[in-house]
Amino acid sequence: MPHPLAPQLPDAGDPNALAAQVWPEGAARIDGALVVGGASLPAIAAEHGTPFLLVDETVVRGRARRIRESFEAAFAAHGAPGVDVYYAGKALLTAEVVRWMREEELRIDVCTGGELALALAAGAPAEQLGFHGNNKGEPAIERGVAAGVGTFVLDSAIEVERVAEAAALAGRVQRVRLRISVGVHASTHEFLATSHEDQKFGIAIEDAPALAARIRELPSLELVGLHTHIGSQIFDHEGFAESARRMLALHAELGEAAGAPLPELNLGGGFGIAYTAADSPEPIEAIADRLAASVRARCDELGIPVPRIAIEPGRWIVGPAGVTAYEVGTVKPVRVEGGERRYVSVDGGMSDNARPALYGAHYSARLANRTSDAEAVLVRVAGHHCESGDIVVDAEWLPADVAPGDLLAVAATGAYCHSLASNYNLTPRPPVLAVRDGAVRTLVRRETIDDLLARDAGLAAGAQRAREDQA
């Protein structure tokens, strides 16, 4: 029977078990300790402290290769001239992650001047970058054009003019795609659904022909295709297929108006992953096959060639590869209507994982330092911040003897946790560590209190006054 305080949670089962679809491939227990990528989480905690985000490089690379090869094979079988896979850097962007993506033959998608700067500094070829965003800002546009960014995704009529002006000043013809809001409401959280009518992204289908005509009037721009993105955490192919059908009708219309087919179509990302044992996303190979078949059928119906396809996975690649480890600080039973809720508070929270507070996202947790024969009890994993909404895991089964000092691991945190991290309550952001074949290294170092204090101009001014007074 479902627990009255967590009706969405499956029955307890073994609170030590690791659901294969949730935890990184190869995660296991050795002498009770949770091991990821061949490295023991308790040993990592002893060396690096807590909290920390650990990313299994082998899993990231394997998933990047898998999605690229799946889409390449599926669309090649249906006549597409090629597939470009852009890694959505907003999910997790570090210099090493950029290197992994390059070596796995993926391009990089950025959406701010900061992401652009990091990708370039990490060695990503500018011509293999895509630049997104609904308000990129003129300085970032100018930097991107000057650097030779391969494709800008234009989100408004204003951006058409801005990119055209920057490209003209740089003496370049800038390749652009036009982002379209196709009105497909994928099954997802309202704040994650980024292609319905009342939202900030994209151009309405009915407005696209006029804007495409304006792009073609500008000698510094080259319209190479369209782009859409229907949301995030989408578990099957149906929403993608319907979006592609609508996009291809516009694609054909714009090609006919120009007298030549548009060469490219970017279908976006949003492929879902399992955060809990109750999640069962469609295998990516099946999504690729069914989407490719839908695209080919629609192109045949419209009498146009299958264009070169682009996709933009982020979470699907890095999300399942990440695990965040915390130390338990307090355990407190709270009597509520329907029973007792046990709050397990850890030394992190919404500053290192904002998704539960932002989206009501659900996660899975397990003791990482030991196993236990104690009965399973329902717990809520809370953070240490001064917010009642600071919840890391809303509901989970853990052994009843969970106690202060235990190490708790939360799965599937590779995407958007580090990217959305903040210094709320003046909390230093945790490090991002990578593991490969048991060897652990730092991708992003832990922030310190000194880092935070150094940014406060009032403290710096006070120190200067003190030095002057001593002089």
N, C-alpha and C positions, 0 to 999 in steps of 0.2 A: 504494500500500500504506500502511496506517496506520503511524505511527511507533510503535515498541515502547514508548516512554516516554509516549506520549499517544494511545492507541488511539481515544479519543473524538473526536479532532481531525480535521477534514477535511484532504485533501491541501493542500499549501502554497499553490498558486496564486500570485497576485501579492501579495506582502506589503505593497504600498502601497495596494491596493484597499480600498474602503469598502463593506461589505455593506449594501445598502439597507435591509434589515429590522432592522439593528442600530443604525446611526448615525442621528442626528437628520435628519429630512426636510430636504433642501436642503444637507446637509453636502457639502463638495467640497474639492478641492485647487486652489489658485491659486499658480502658480510654486512648487509643491512644498509650500507651507504648508497645513495643515488649516484650513478656514474653516467656522465654525458660525454660523448666523444672520447671515451677512454680515460676521462679525468674524474676524480672523486670530488663531489661538491663540498663535503666537509673539509677536504684538504685545501681546496681553493679558498674557502672561507677563512681557514686558518692563516693563509698567506695574504689574502687581499682584503679581508674584512667583509662586512655585509652593510647594505645590500649590494649585489652586483648582478649585471646582466651578462650571461654567458651565451655565446653564439657558436654553434657547431659549424665550422667552415665546410666540412665535407658534406653536411646536409644541405647547406646553402648552395654549394656548387652543384650538387646532384639535382636539386630541384630546378635550378636555373637551366641546366642542360636538358632536363626532362621536359620542361614546358616548351623550350625552344624546339627541340626535336619533334615533340608531339605536333605542334602547329605547323612546322615545316613539312612534315610528312603528310599531314591531313590536307593541307591546302595544295601541296604539289599534286596529290592524287586527284584534285578537282580543278586543275588547270591554272592555279595562281602562279604568276611569274616569280613569286618569292614572298618571304615573310620576314619582317623586322620586329624583333622583340626588344622593347625598351623597358629596362628595369625602372620602376617608379621610385626614384630616390627618396621621396618623402617618407617611405616606410622605414628605412634605416640607411643613412648615408655616412660613411666614413671613408677615409682614403683606401683602406684595405678592401672594403666592400666594393668600391669602384674597381679596384684591381681584379677582384674575383669575377666581377661581371664582364670586364673586358676579356679576361682569359677564357671565359665560357661563351664568348662571342655574342654578348648582349650589348645593346646600346644603353644610354642613360637618359632618363627623363628628369628634368629639374623644373622647379616652379618659383624660385626666388633667386635674387642676386647672390645670396649666400650659398645656396646649393650649386649654382653655376660656378662660383669661385672655387668651391671645394672639388667639384668634378674636374675642372680644368687643372687645378693644382695637383690632383692625384693622377694626372696623365691621361684622362679621357680625351680622345680626339674630338675637337669641337664639332666637326662635321657629322659625328655620330650622336650628338646631343639633340634632344627635343626640349623646347622651352615652353612650359605651360603657365597658367595663372590668369585670374580674371582682372588683376591690377598689378602687372609686372613692374610698373614704374619706369619713367623715362631713363634714369641712369642705368638700370639693369638691362633695359632693351638696348641701349647704346653699347654697353659692355658686351652683350651677347652677339650683336651684329658685328662689332669690331673683332671679336674672337673667332668668328666664322661658324657660329652655331648652325647646325644642319637644317633645322626646321623650327619655326615659331608656330605655335598654335594660337590663332587669333580668337579672342573671346568677345570682342565688341567692335563697333564701327570706329570708336576712338582709337583702339589699338591698331586698326588697319592703317590709319593715318600716321600714328606714332612710329610704327615699324617701317613704314614706307619712307618717312622722313629720315630716320636713322640710317637706313640702308642707302638712301640717296647721298647723304653726307659722307658715308664710308665708301661710296663708289661700288657698291655691291648690288647684285640682284638676290634678294633674300627669298628662299623657299618658305612657303607658309601653308598651313592647313587652317581650315575654318571649323571652329568647334560648334557643333549643332546640338540643340536640345530637342531630342526626338520624342519626348513625352512618354517614354516607357518607364513605368513604375515598377522597378524590380523589387522582389520581396526582400526588404532590408529595413534598417532603422531609418526613420524619417530624416535625420540629420546626415545619413550616409547616402541617401538617394539623390544623386547629383545630376539627374537628367529629366526631371519633371518641370512643369511650366513655371511655378512660383519659386524660383531659386536663382542664385547669382551667376551660374555658369551658362555660357553658350548663347547661340543665336537661334531663334525660333525658325523652324523649317520654312515658314512662309516668307521670312525676311531674308533668307539666304541668297536667293537669286540676285537681288539688287546689290547685296554686299559683295557677292562674287564678281559681279560685273564691275563694281568699283575697284576691286583688287586688280582686275585685268586691265583697267585703265592706267594703273600706276606702273611705270616702267621699272621701278626698283623692286617690285614684288613678282613672285611666280607662284600661282596657286597650283599646288601639286595634289591636293586632295582634301578630304573632309575628316573630321574627328568627332567621336562621341564617347561618352562615359556614362553608363546608366546607374552606377552606384557601387557599393562595396559589400563584401560578404555574401555574394550571390552563389548559391549552391548548385545550380543546374544551367543548362544551355538555353532554355526557352527564352528568357529575357534578352540574352545576347542575340539570338536568332531573330526575334521580332525587331529589335533595334537595327540589326543589319538589313532587314527587309526594307524598313523605312529609309534608312540611309542610302541604300542602293537606288531607290527611286529618285532621290534628290541627286545622287551621284550621276545617274544617267541623264537627268534633266540639265544639269550644269555642263556635262560633256557635250550634249547636243547643242547647247547654246554657244559653246566655244568652237564647235566643229571638230572636236577631237576628244576622246575619252580622257577623264581625269586618271592619272596613273596610279594613285594610291588611295587607300581607305584605312583609317585607323579606327579600330573597334574598341579601343580603351582597355581597361582592366576591371578589377573588382571580383576576381575569382576567389571564392570563399574557402576557408580552412576550418578544421575542427578545433574548437576551444574546449569542448567538454565531450564526454562519452556519448552524449545524446545527439551530437552533430554528425551528419553523414553527407558531406558534399560529394557531388558526382565526380568520378575520376577525371582528371584533366584531359586524359587521352580521349575519353568519350565526349567531353565538351568540344574539344578540337575537331573531332570527326564529324559530329552533328552540326556544328557551326559551319564548317567548310562545306558540307553537303547543302546546307540551307543557302549559303552564299552562292554556290554554283547554280542551284535551282532558280534563285531569284535573278541572277545574271542572264540565264538562258531565257527566262520569261521576259526580261526587258530587252533582250537582244544586244547585250553589251559583253565585252570580255571581262573575265574575272580580274580585278585590279590587284596590284601588290598590296598585301595586307600588313598592318602593324597592330601589335597589342602592347599593353603596358602593365604587366603584373608587378606587384611589389610585395604585398602581404603574403601572397601564395608562395613566394620564394623564400622570404626570410622569417615569416611568422613562426612556422613550426620548428625552426632551428634554434629558437631562443628559449632560455629558462632564466627566470629571476629568482635569486636566493635571498631570503631574509632570515633574521634571527627573531624568534618569538620573545616578546618582552613581558606581556601579561596575558593571563587567561581569566575571563570573568563570565560567570553565568548571569543571565538576565531573564527574569520571569516576564513573559509576554502572553497575550491571549493566544491560546492554542498550544502552549507548552513552554519550554525553556530554550532560549537561544544562547549558545556559548560563543562569546567574542574572544577571538585569538588575535591579539594586536602585535604587529611586527614593526621593525625599524625602518620602514619605507612607507609607501602609500601613494596617494594621488599625485605627489610630485614626481614619481618615477613611472606611474601607470595611471594616466588620466582617463582612460577609456571607460572604466566602470562608472565614473562620475559623469562623463560626457554623454555616453550612449547607453548606459545600463548594461554594459558588456559583461558576459559571464566568463569565468576562468576556472581552471582546475588546479588543485594544490595537493601536495604530498609531503610528508615528513621526508627530509633528505639525509638526515644523519643516522637514522635507525629505522628498523621495522618494529612493530608492536603486536602483541597478541590481545591487547585490550579491545573491548567492543568498539564498534564504530559509533560516533556521535555526530550530530549535525553541528557544524560550526559556521561562523561568519568571520572571515579574515579581514581585519580592519587595519588601517594605517595609523600613523602616530600624529597626524595633523589635527589642528583644531577645527574640524569640520565633521558634522554628523554624516555627511555623504562620502567621507573618506573610506571607501570600502574597496578592498583589493579583490576578494572573492566573496560574492554574495552568499553562497551556500555550498558547502562541501562536507563530505564525510571524512573525518579524521579519527585516529585512535583516541579513545577517551583519556589517555594519559598524556596527551600533548601538554607541554609544560614550558615555562620560561627557560630559555637557553637552547631549545630545539631549533634546528635549521629547517626552514620551510621553503619548498621550491614551488613556483608557479609556472605552469607550462605555457607555450605558445606566445611568448612575450617578445619575439624577435622584431615584430613590426609595430611601429607607432609608440612604443613605450619610451625609448630613448628620444625619439623625434619630438614627442610631446612633453618631455620632462621639463620641470620648472624648479625654481628655488623657493616655492611657497614655504612660509614659516622660516625663511632663511635656511633651507635644507640644501646642503651640497648635493649635486647630482651624482649618482653612482657611476662606477666605471663600466665600460663595455669591454668585455674580454672575449677572446676567440680561443677555441680549442680545436686542435687537429691531431689525431692519433695520440691523444693523451697529453700533448704539449699545450700549455696555456700561455697566452701572451695578451698584452693590453692593446686594444684598439683605440680607446678613448680613456684617458686617466680619470680617476676620481677627483671631483672638485673638493676643495677644502674650505673651511671657514675663512681662512686667510684670503682665498680667492674672492669670496663674497665681500669681505670687509674692504678689500683693495679697490673695489668699484665705487665705494661710498665717498663722494667728494668732500663731504663734511668731515669725515675722519681724516682724510688727507690734509685738509686745511688746518684742522686742529693740531695735527702732528707738526705741520710747518710752523704754526704759531708757537708751539712749545719749543721747537728748535731755535726760533728767533729770540724767545724769551731767555733761553739758556745762554745764547750768545751775548 
